[in-house]
Amino acid sequence: MPRLPVLVRGKQKVADSSLEARYTAPIKNNAKLKACCRDVDTSDVSLYTTHDDAERPDLMVIECACGRKQYRTAVGPGRVGG
């Protein structure tokens, strides 16, 4: 059942995380974003779960140094942060 997101893994640099390129490539290639937001390697990532029965994080928040956030849902259970 859906609920408010619960933090699974706090902020860490995207460059230091185990994120696969398929999660960051859409952000890097999005021309509508500011240049600093597209440089995800300098951004922070936090992982959350949104369901009571979630075994792995299913919400990823990438926060730029300027304060803007990009949200990705259903980020591949078993592949992110594990």
N, C-alpha and C positions, 0 to 999 in steps of 0.2 A: 504494500500500500504506500502511495506517495506521502512524503512528509517534508518538513523543512530540511534543507541540506545540512549534513553533519560533516564537519571537517575530519578527513582521514589523514591527510598529510599536509602540513603547513607550508608556507612559502619557501620555495627554493628556486634558484636560478634555473631557467630552462636549459641552459648549456650544461649544468651540473646534473640534470635529471636524466632519466632513462626514456624520455619521450621519443617515439619514432617520428621520422620526418613527415609521415602522412598526416600527423596531427598539427604540425606547425606550418607545413607548406601552404595551406589555404590562407593563412594569415600573412605569410611572407609575400604572397602573390596578389594580395588584395589591394589594388591601386586606390581604393576609396579611403584606406587608412592613412594616417599620418606616417611619415617615414620612421619616426621613433617607435611607433607601435608595430610596424612591420619587422623591425629588428628584434625578433623574439628571443634571440640568444641572450640579450641583456635584460629580458623581462623575467618576472617571477611567476611560478605556477603553483597553484594549490589544488588539491584533489578532494572531492566530496562524494558522499553517497546520498541518494535521495529516496531510497526505499528501505524498508525495514529488513527485507530479505536479501539485500545486495551483498554479494561476497566481495566485490571489488568496487573501486570508485567508478561512478558513472557520470560525474560532472567534473569538468576541468575548467578552471578560471586562470587565464593568463593576464597578468597585470603589468602594464607598461610603467616605466619610471615617471611618466607624465600623469599617471593616475587612472588612465582609461583601461577598461577591462574587456577582454574577449571571452565569451563563454562557449564551451563545446560540451554537448551532452552525448551520452551513450558512447563513450570513448574507448570501446573495445575491452570489455571485462577480461582480465588476465594479462593484459598487455601494458597498461599504464601504471607506472610506479610500483610494479611488482617484480 
